[in-house]
Amino acid sequence: MFLESSRYARVKQTIASTQDGREVKVVTLRRLPQPEGETTVVQGHDRLDVMANRSYGDGTKFWHIADTNTELWANDLVAEAGREIEVPES
Protein backbone atom coordinates (compact mmCIF):
# COMPACT_ATOMS: atom_id res chain seq x y z
CA MET A 1 0.00 0.00 0.00
CA PHE A 2 2.92 2.39 0.73
CA LEU A 3 6.28 2.85 -0.94
CA GLU A 4 9.21 1.26 0.91
CA SER A 5 10.62 4.75 1.59
CA SER A 6 7.34 5.97 3.16
CA ARG A 7 7.15 6.70 6.87
CA TYR A 8 4.14 4.37 6.93
CA ALA A 9 5.76 1.41 5.14
CA ARG A 10 6.30 -0.60 8.34
CA VAL A 11 3.36 0.71 10.36
CA LYS A 12 0.75 -1.86 11.33
CA GLN A 13 -2.53 -1.65 9.41
CA THR A 14 -5.98 -2.54 10.65
CA ILE A 15 -9.61 -2.36 9.51
CA ALA A 16 -11.91 0.42 10.77
CA SER A 17 -15.58 1.13 10.17
CA THR A 18 -16.73 4.49 8.84
CA GLN A 19 -19.86 6.26 10.07
CA ASP A 20 -21.79 4.91 7.12
CA GLY A 21 -20.75 1.33 7.92
CA ARG A 22 -18.04 0.81 5.29
CA GLU A 23 -14.87 -1.01 6.29
CA VAL A 24 -11.59 0.69 5.34
CA LYS A 25 -7.94 -0.17 5.85
CA VAL A 26 -6.13 2.31 8.11
CA VAL A 27 -2.69 2.61 9.66
CA THR A 28 -2.34 2.56 13.41
CA LEU A 29 -0.62 5.36 15.31
CA ARG A 30 3.13 5.24 15.01
CA ARG A 31 5.60 6.18 17.69
CA LEU A 32 7.93 8.97 16.68
CA PRO A 33 11.60 8.10 17.02
CA GLN A 34 14.09 10.00 19.14
CA PRO A 35 17.06 9.72 16.79
CA GLU A 36 20.53 11.07 17.24
CA GLY A 37 21.39 13.90 14.92
CA GLU A 38 22.91 17.29 14.56
CA THR A 39 21.61 20.83 14.72
CA THR A 40 21.50 22.43 11.27
CA VAL A 41 20.89 26.07 10.36
CA VAL A 42 18.25 26.55 7.67
CA GLN A 43 19.51 28.51 4.67
CA GLY A 44 17.19 30.79 2.68
CA HIS A 45 16.86 28.31 -0.20
CA ASP A 46 16.47 25.11 1.86
CA ARG A 47 13.63 22.64 1.41
CA LEU A 48 13.18 19.46 3.42
CA ASP A 49 13.55 17.21 0.37
CA VAL A 50 16.78 18.95 -0.62
CA MET A 51 18.12 18.64 2.94
CA ALA A 52 17.15 14.94 2.99
CA ASN A 53 18.87 14.36 -0.33
CA ARG A 54 21.99 16.07 0.99
CA SER A 55 21.94 14.06 4.24
CA TYR A 56 20.67 10.66 3.09
CA GLY A 57 21.02 10.64 -0.69
CA ASP A 58 17.21 10.33 -0.95
CA GLY A 59 14.87 13.33 -0.99
CA THR A 60 11.84 11.16 -0.21
CA LYS A 61 13.23 10.66 3.30
CA PHE A 62 12.37 14.26 4.21
CA TRP A 63 9.99 12.88 6.81
CA HIS A 64 12.95 11.78 8.95
CA ILE A 65 13.73 15.45 9.47
CA ALA A 66 10.06 16.38 9.96
CA ASP A 67 9.52 13.67 12.59
CA THR A 68 12.57 14.76 14.60
CA ASN A 69 11.29 18.31 14.99
CA THR A 70 8.06 19.54 16.56
CA GLU A 71 6.36 21.70 13.93
CA LEU A 72 2.82 20.70 13.06
CA TRP A 73 3.42 21.62 9.40
CA ALA A 74 6.71 20.22 8.13
CA ASN A 75 7.37 23.05 5.67
CA ASP A 76 7.33 25.54 8.56
CA LEU A 77 10.69 24.05 9.55
CA VAL A 78 12.38 25.73 6.58
CA ALA A 79 10.17 28.83 6.26
CA GLU A 80 12.61 31.07 8.12
CA ALA A 81 16.29 31.32 7.20
CA GLY A 82 18.60 31.11 10.19
CA ARG A 83 16.37 28.76 12.18
CA GLU A 84 18.10 25.81 13.82
CA ILE A 85 16.51 22.39 13.30
CA GLU A 86 17.58 18.85 14.08
CA VAL A 87 18.61 16.57 11.23
CA PRO A 88 18.82 12.92 12.34
CA GLU A 89 21.62 10.60 11.23
CA SER A 90 19.24 8.35 9.29
For each residue, the residues with C-beta under 8 A, 3 or more apart:
1: 13 25
2: 6 8 9
3: 6 9 60
4: 9
5: 9 58 60 61
6: 2 3 9 60 63
7: 11 30 63 67
8: 2 11 27 30
9: 2 3 4 5 6
10:
11: 7 8 27 28 30
12: 27 28
13: 1 25 26 27 28
14: 25 26 27 28
15: 23 24 25 26
16: 23 24 26
17: 21 22 23 24
18: 21 22 23 24
19:
20:
21: 17 18
22: 17 18
23: 15 16 17 18
24: 15 16 17 18
25: 1 13 14 15
26: 13 14 15 16
27: 8 11 12 13 14 30
28: 11 12 13 14
29:
30: 7 8 11 27
31:
32: 67
33: 67 68 88
34:
35: 64 68 88 89 90
36: 88 89
37: 68 86 87 88 89
38: 86 87 89
39: 84 85 86 87
40: 51 84 85 86 87
41: 82 83 84
42: 46 77 78 80 81 82 83 84 85
43: 46 81
44: 81
45: 50
46: 42 43 50 51 78 81
47: 50 51 75 78
48: 51 52 62 65 66 74 75 77 78
49: 52 53 59 60 62
50: 45 46 47 53 54 59
51: 40 46 47 48 54 55 62 65 78 87
52: 48 49 55 56 58 59 60 61 62 64 65
53: 49 50 56 57 58 59
54: 50 51
55: 51 52 65 87
56: 52 53 61 64 90
57: 53
58: 5 52 53 61
59: 49 50 52 53 62
60: 3 5 6 49 52
61: 5 52 56 58 64
62: 48 49 51 52 59 65 66 74
63: 6 7 66 67 74
64: 35 52 56 61 67 68 88 90
65: 48 51 52 55 62 68 69 74 77 85 86 87 88
66: 48 62 63 69 71 74 77
67: 7 32 33 63 64
68: 33 35 37 64 65 85 86 87 88
69: 65 66 77 85 86
70:
71: 66 74 76 77
72: 76
73: 76
74: 48 62 63 65 66 71 77
75: 47 48 78 79
76: 71 72 73 79
77: 42 48 65 66 69 71 74 83 85
78: 42 46 47 48 51 75 83 85
79: 75 76 83
80: 42 83
81: 42 43 44 46
82: 41 42
83: 41 42 77 78 79 80
84: 39 40 41 42
85: 39 40 42 65 68 69 77 78
86: 37 38 39 40 65 68 69
87: 37 38 39 40 51 55 65 68
88: 33 35 36 37 64 65 68
89: 35 36 37 38
90: 35 56 64
